[in-house]
Amino acid sequence: MREILIGAVSGIVSGTGMGGGTILIFLLTFICGLDQHIAQATNLVFFIPTSIVAIIVNLKNKYIDLKLATLISIFGILGAIIGANLSFQTDVKTLRRLFGIFLAIIAIHEIYTIIKENKKVKLSKNK
């Protein structure tokens, strides 16, 4: 049952464009007790069907710049190959720390963006 809930939560977060994999890795390591390497590899398998659905919906709504997406995809694939090889050579403890740092950076960026947007709204209301 918990796997179904984890999949549903990750799918919903993924569908909003926030990256369901981030929450999936967290849930798989802390709730299911999976090793960090296994959780990250499982995330990659989860990513394929959810990405395909997101691509179809966004193509239908004409939200994708195909030229830019192609360029980013080529270099993303190269980066994924490099990252996967680095991951295999990194112990679980270090990998978990790096993932935590990555999440902290994302959280700080999101908080900064929200504060910045709220200031813009307040300034526009005062005019």
N, C-alpha and C positions, 0 to 999 in steps of 0.2 A: 504494500500500500504506500509506503513512504517513497518508493521509486516512482510511482505514478504521480504523487504530489510534487516531487522534485522535478520531474519532466514537465508537468503542467506549469509550475511556477517559472521554470527556465524558458519554456516556450512563450509564455506571456511576456516576460521581460525581453526576450529576443524579438518578439513581434513589434515591440515598441521602438526598436532600434537602439536599445541601450546595451545590447550584448548579453544575451542570456548565458553565455559561457562563463562569464565572471561569477554569476551567482551559482551556476551549476558546479563549477570546480569547488567553490566554498562548501556547498551542500554535500557534495560527494566525499570530501575529505573530513568534514566535521560531523556530519550526521551518519553517513554510511561507513566511515572509517577507512576509506580507500587511500592507498599510497598516492602522493602528489603526482607522480609520473602517470599512474593509471587514470587518475581523475582528469588530467590534462589530455591524455589520449582519448578518453571517452568523450570529452568535450568536442574534440575534433570530429568524431563520428556524429555527434549530435548536431554539429554545426552544418553539415552538408545538407540534410533535408530542410532544415529551417532556413538556410540561406537560399535554397532554390525557391521555396515558397515566397520569401521576401523579394527576391529578384523578379519573379513573375508578377507579383502585385505592383511593385514599383515600376516595372517596364510598362505594364498596362496603364498606369497613371502618368506615364511619361516623366518620371522623376529622376531618371538615370541619364547622365551624360556618358554615352557609350565610349567615346574616345578617351575621356579621362578614366573611366572605369577599366578599360582595357590596359592602359598604361600602368595604373595602380596595381592591377591584378598580376601583371608580369613581374613587377618588382616585389609584390607581396608573396608570390610563389617562391622567388629566390630567397627572400627573407625567411619564409617558413622552412625551407630546406636548411638554411644556416641555423635557425633557432632550434629546430628539432635535433640537429647534431650537437649543438651546445647543451641542450636539455639532457641528452643521454650521458654526457660527460660531467654533469653536475649532480652532486648528491642531493638527496631529498630535502634535508634540512636547509641547505642553501637555496634550493629551488623554491621552497615554501616561503622563505624570507623575501626573496626577490619578488614573488607573487604578491606578498603582503605590501611591499614597498610600492609596487605598481598600483595596487588598489588604493593605497593612501594618496598617491599622486592624482589618480582619477577623482577621488573624493574631494580633494582640495580644489582641483580645477572646477568641479561641478559647483561647489559652494561659492567659489569666486564668481562664476558665471551667474549664479542666481542673485548674488548681492549686486553685481553690476547691472543686471536687468531690472532689479527692483529700484535701483537709483535712477535709471532712465525713466521708469514709469512715474516715479515721484516728481522728477524734474518736468516731465511733460504735463502732469496734472497741475503743477504750480504755475505754468505759463498761461 
